[in-house]
Every structure is written in structure tokens, then in C-alpha cells.
Amino acid sequence: MDKQGYFPSDLARIKMPFQWEDSRVLYGLQMIDMALFMCGCASGIDSAKKLNDGDKAVLKIVDVIRPPS
């Protein structure tokens, strides 16, 4: 089973008490959630291949999200 970068020490840094929030009412949280989702989608796109319109749109959005390198 692949844990994709999970290390037990990662969870030790979370300060308790931890509270889950509903992103339906917290628009900033919803925005961050969508941005992370889009970055995850973009990381799976092979830009060496011919891109379809959906892949092009995702990469364009992620270019705006990512800080300049």
C-alpha cells in the first residue's frame, strides 16, 4: 500500500483540540480546497502529450494559483 508521502510525525504537529469545519459556509476554506484539488489534477497531466481542452484549462488555472518560482 502506497502512503504517498505520509509520515506519522506529520500528525504530531497538529495542535489539539482539532475542529473540522464545513466548507459550504466558509468560502475561504472552500477556495483553498478547490485550489489544492486543481493543483493535484495538474500534477497528473503529462504536458509532453497533446493536451485536450480540459487539461489546458486546468494548467491555465494552476498557473494563476501557484506562486512564481
N, CA and C of each residue as an Amber inpcrd file, in Angstrom:
protein
   207
   0.8470000  -1.1810000   0.0000000   0.0000000   0.0000000   0.0000000
   0.8920000   1.2440000   0.0000000   0.6180000   2.1450000  -0.9230000
   1.3870000   3.3760000  -1.0530000   0.7790000   4.4470000  -0.1520000
   1.6080000   5.0460000   0.7030000   1.1030000   6.0660000   1.6370000
   1.3170000   7.4760000   1.1050000   1.8810000   7.6230000  -0.0900000
   2.0430000   8.8980000  -0.7830000   2.5550000  10.0320000   0.0970000
   3.7050000   9.8530000   0.6990000   4.3390000  10.9250000   1.4510000
   3.8690000  11.0780000   2.8790000   3.0690000  10.1430000   3.3790000
   2.5880000  10.2370000   4.7630000   3.6910000   9.7940000   5.7170000
   3.9310000  10.5790000   6.7290000   4.8590000  10.2150000   7.7950000
   4.1330000  10.4210000   9.1150000   4.2130000   9.4770000  10.0560000
   3.4930000   9.6240000  11.3230000   3.7930000  10.9390000  12.0330000
   5.0000000  11.4620000  11.8600000   5.3700000  12.7140000  12.5350000
   4.5480000  13.8980000  12.0210000   3.9880000  13.7890000  10.8000000
   3.1720000  14.8700000  10.2510000   1.9830000  15.1730000  11.1600000
   1.3510000  14.1420000  11.6800000   0.1740000  14.3380000  12.5190000
   0.5320000  14.8760000  13.8970000   1.7480000  14.6520000  14.3310000
   2.1650000  15.1160000  15.6580000   2.2100000  16.6410000  15.7310000
   2.2980000  17.3030000  14.5760000   2.3690000  18.7680000  14.5550000
   0.9980000  19.4280000  14.6770000  -0.0760000  18.6650000  14.5870000
  -1.4250000  19.2330000  14.6890000  -1.7220000  19.5350000  16.1470000
  -2.0850000  20.7650000  16.4030000  -2.4030000  21.1920000  17.7720000
  -3.8370000  20.7790000  18.1070000  -4.0250000  20.2380000  19.2580000
  -5.3620000  19.8490000  19.7060000  -5.9200000  20.9290000  20.6220000
  -7.1930000  21.1360000  20.7110000  -8.2250000  20.3610000  20.0300000
  -8.3290000  20.7690000  18.5550000  -8.5610000  19.7830000  17.7320000
  -8.7100000  19.9770000  16.2980000 -10.1960000  19.9980000  15.9710000
 -10.6050000  20.9430000  15.1480000 -12.0250000  21.0610000  14.8220000
 -12.2130000  21.0400000  13.3090000 -13.0410000  20.1300000  12.8190000
 -13.3750000  20.0970000  11.4000000 -14.3640000  21.2090000  11.1020000
 -14.2570000  21.8060000   9.9400000 -15.1590000  22.8790000   9.5390000
 -15.8870000  22.4850000   8.2570000 -17.0450000  23.0600000   8.0590000
 -17.8630000  22.8140000   6.8730000 -17.5430000  23.8910000   5.8360000
 -16.9310000  23.4870000   4.7330000 -16.5050000  24.4770000   3.7370000
 -17.6820000  25.0810000   2.9740000 -18.8830000  24.5460000   3.1480000
 -20.0410000  25.1390000   2.4620000 -20.3450000  26.5400000   2.9750000
 -19.9330000  26.8380000   4.1880000 -20.2110000  28.1690000   4.7410000
 -18.9450000  29.0070000   4.9050000 -17.7930000  28.4060000   4.7560000
 -16.5150000  29.1250000   4.8750000 -15.8840000  29.2040000   3.4890000
 -16.1310000  30.3010000   2.7900000 -15.7400000  30.4100000   1.3900000
 -14.2270000  30.4100000   1.1880000 -13.4790000  30.9430000   2.1380000
 -12.0150000  30.9040000   2.0330000 -11.5050000  29.4720000   2.0860000
 -12.0830000  28.6720000   2.9620000 -11.7050000  27.2620000   3.0680000
 -12.0930000  26.5110000   1.8030000 -13.2560000  26.8310000   1.2640000
 -13.7150000  26.2170000   0.0250000 -12.7640000  26.5660000  -1.1270000
 -12.2910000  27.8070000  -1.1580000 -11.3790000  28.2500000  -2.2020000
 -10.0430000  27.4970000  -2.1110000  -9.5000000  27.3720000  -0.9060000
  -8.2350000  26.6500000  -0.7160000  -8.3990000  25.1850000  -1.0890000
  -9.5170000  24.5890000  -0.6990000  -9.7950000  23.1870000  -1.0180000
  -9.8100000  22.9830000  -2.5350000 -10.4690000  23.8840000  -3.2530000
 -10.5340000  23.7850000  -4.7140000  -9.1620000  24.0100000  -5.3360000
  -8.3970000  24.9510000  -4.8070000  -7.0570000  25.2200000  -5.3380000
  -6.1560000  23.9990000  -5.1860000  -6.2170000  23.3630000  -4.0310000
  -5.4100000  22.1520000  -3.8170000  -5.8590000  21.0270000  -4.7300000
  -7.1720000  20.8990000  -4.9280000  -7.7030000  19.8920000  -5.8440000
  -7.1870000  20.1340000  -7.2600000  -7.2240000  21.3900000  -7.7110000
  -6.7620000  21.7260000  -9.0600000  -5.2620000  21.4570000  -9.2210000
  -4.4770000  21.7780000  -8.1940000  -3.0360000  21.5050000  -8.2500000
  -2.7800000  20.0010000  -8.3340000  -3.5700000  19.2280000  -7.6020000
  -3.4480000  17.7620000  -7.6790000  -3.7870000  17.2490000  -9.0630000
  -4.8240000  17.8010000  -9.6610000  -5.1910000  17.4100000 -11.0320000
  -4.0710000  17.7540000 -12.0010000  -3.5210000  18.9440000 -11.8590000
  -2.4640000  19.3970000 -12.7650000  -1.2060000  18.5420000 -12.6550000
  -0.9310000  18.0390000 -11.4610000   0.2840000  17.2330000 -11.2900000
   0.1910000  15.8990000 -12.0320000  -1.0190000  15.4790000 -12.3660000
  -1.1920000  14.2250000 -13.1010000  -1.2470000  14.4050000 -14.6060000
  -1.1180000  15.6260000 -15.0920000  -1.1930000  15.8970000 -16.5310000
   0.2030000  15.8180000 -17.1370000   0.3380000  15.0220000 -18.1760000
   1.6120000  14.8960000 -18.8760000   1.6490000  15.9450000 -19.9770000
   2.3370000  17.0380000 -19.7350000   2.3510000  18.1460000 -20.6940000
   3.1740000  17.8260000 -21.9400000   3.8770000  16.6900000 -21.9430000
   4.6250000  16.2860000 -23.1370000   3.6770000  15.7230000 -24.1980000
   2.4750000  15.3030000 -23.7690000   1.4840000  14.7610000 -24.7070000
   0.5870000  15.8890000 -25.2060000  -0.1580000  15.5990000 -26.2730000
  -1.1300000  16.5720000 -26.7790000  -2.2270000  16.7350000 -25.7330000
  -2.4740000  17.9800000 -25.3370000  -3.4330000  18.2560000 -24.2720000
  -4.8260000  18.4990000 -24.8300000  -5.8230000  17.9580000 -24.1360000
  -7.2000000  18.2750000 -24.5100000  -7.5840000  19.6140000 -23.8700000
  -8.7500000  20.1260000 -24.2080000  -9.1660000  21.4510000 -23.7150000
  -9.2800000  21.4850000 -22.1960000  -9.7480000  20.3820000 -21.5920000
  -9.8770000  20.3320000 -20.1300000  -8.5280000  20.4250000 -19.4410000
  -7.5440000  19.6850000 -19.9630000  -6.1940000  19.7310000 -19.3830000
  -5.5840000  21.1240000 -19.5310000  -5.8000000  21.7460000 -20.6860000
  -5.2860000  23.1020000 -20.9020000  -5.8900000  24.0740000 -19.8920000
  -7.1930000  23.9310000 -19.6510000  -7.8760000  24.8280000 -18.7030000
  -7.3390000  24.6400000 -17.2910000  -7.1290000  23.3810000 -16.8900000
  -6.5970000  23.0990000 -15.5510000  -5.2120000  23.7150000 -15.4020000
  -4.3540000  23.5230000 -16.3820000  -2.9910000  24.0620000 -16.3010000
  -2.9940000  25.5950000 -16.2740000  -3.9210000  26.2000000 -17.0010000
  -4.0290000  27.6650000 -17.0130000  -4.4330000  28.1870000 -15.6270000
  -5.3970000  27.5150000 -15.0070000  -5.8460000  27.9210000 -13.6720000
  -4.7290000  27.7420000 -12.6540000  -4.0310000  26.6240000 -12.7300000
  -2.9680000  26.3430000 -11.7590000  -1.8070000  27.3160000 -11.9280000
  -1.5690000  27.7950000 -13.1340000  -0.5300000  28.8190000 -13.3440000
  -0.8510000  30.0890000 -12.5520000  -2.1330000  30.3830000 -12.4080000
  -2.5450000  31.5610000 -11.6230000  -2.4170000  31.2920000 -10.1270000
  -2.7000000  30.0590000  -9.7120000  -2.6820000  29.6820000  -8.2930000
  -1.2750000  29.6120000  -7.7260000  -0.3720000  28.9920000  -8.4860000
   0.9890000  28.7580000  -7.9980000   1.7640000  30.0600000  -7.8690000
   2.5430000  30.1730000  -6.8050000   3.4040000  31.3550000  -6.6900000
   4.5310000  31.2770000  -7.7260000   5.0390000  32.4060000  -8.1690000
   6.1470000  32.3710000  -9.1480000   7.3710000  31.7020000  -8.5430000
   8.0740000  30.9700000  -9.3910000   9.2660000  30.2540000  -8.8810000
  10.5380000  31.0290000  -9.0950000
